[in-house]
Amino acid sequence: MFQHLYVSEKSLLDFIYVFSRLEYALKISGFATGDNKKVEPCWDCFANNINDIFLQIESEDLKKAVGYLLIVSSKKANP
């Protein structure tokens, strides 16, 4: 089913599971937009809410991961 991906099926399913739990947690915590028919997680609301705390974390691993994500996302935005 996932032959064209470069990750194992288990890794992909684990990611989908964790990601869906994160979305649910955002919605149930009030970081959501929508109405009684459809609710979407508001990732930007959550990011803005935790920004000050997040910036105080002094983990080198976290800093490397954030740096990597910023580089990858900027390459996608500016191909």
C-alpha positions as CSV (number, residue, x, y, z in Angstrom):
1,M,0.0,0.0,0.0
2,F,2.8,2.4,0.8
3,Q,5.5,1.1,-1.5
4,H,6.3,4.6,-3.0
5,L,7.2,6.0,0.4
6,Y,10.6,5.8,1.9
7,V,9.4,4.8,5.4
8,S,8.1,1.6,6.8
9,E,4.4,1.0,6.9
10,K,4.6,0.7,10.7
11,S,6.4,4.1,11.0
12,L,3.8,5.7,8.8
13,L,0.9,4.3,10.8
14,D,2.6,5.3,14.0
15,F,2.9,8.9,12.7
16,I,-0.8,9.0,11.6
17,Y,-1.9,7.7,15.0
18,V,0.2,10.3,16.9
19,F,-0.8,13.1,14.6
20,S,-4.5,12.3,15.0
21,R,-4.1,12.3,18.8
22,L,-2.4,15.7,18.6
23,E,-5.2,17.1,16.5
24,Y,-7.8,15.7,18.9
25,A,-5.9,17.2,21.9
26,L,-5.9,20.6,20.1
27,K,-9.6,20.5,19.4
28,I,-10.6,19.4,22.9
29,S,-8.3,22.0,24.5
30,G,-10.0,24.9,22.6
31,F,-7.3,25.4,19.9
32,A,-9.8,25.0,17.2
33,T,-12.0,26.8,14.6
34,G,-15.3,25.9,13.3
35,D,-18.9,25.2,14.3
36,N,-21.1,22.3,15.4
37,K,-20.8,20.7,12.0
38,K,-17.1,20.9,11.4
39,V,-14.1,21.6,13.7
40,E,-10.5,22.1,12.5
41,P,-7.5,22.2,14.8
42,C,-5.9,25.7,14.9
43,W,-2.2,24.9,14.8
44,D,-1.3,28.7,14.6
45,C,-3.3,29.4,17.7
46,F,-1.5,26.7,19.6
47,A,1.9,27.8,18.3
48,N,1.3,31.4,19.3
49,N,0.1,30.3,22.7
50,I,3.2,28.3,23.5
51,N,5.8,30.5,21.7
52,D,7.3,32.2,24.7
53,I,7.7,28.9,26.6
54,F,9.0,27.1,23.6
55,L,11.7,29.7,23.0
56,Q,13.0,29.2,26.5
57,I,13.7,25.5,26.0
58,E,17.5,25.0,25.9
59,S,17.7,21.5,24.3
60,E,20.4,21.2,21.6
61,D,18.4,18.4,20.0
62,L,15.3,20.5,19.8
63,K,17.2,23.4,18.3
64,K,18.7,21.2,15.6
65,A,15.3,19.7,14.8
66,V,13.7,23.2,14.6
67,G,16.6,24.4,12.4
68,Y,16.1,21.5,10.1
69,L,12.3,22.0,9.8
70,L,12.8,25.7,9.1
71,I,15.3,24.9,6.3
72,V,13.1,22.2,4.7
73,S,10.0,24.4,4.9
74,S,11.8,27.4,3.4
75,K,13.0,25.2,0.5
76,K,9.5,24.1,-0.2
77,A,8.2,27.6,-0.1
78,N,10.9,28.9,-2.4
79,P,11.8,26.1,-4.8
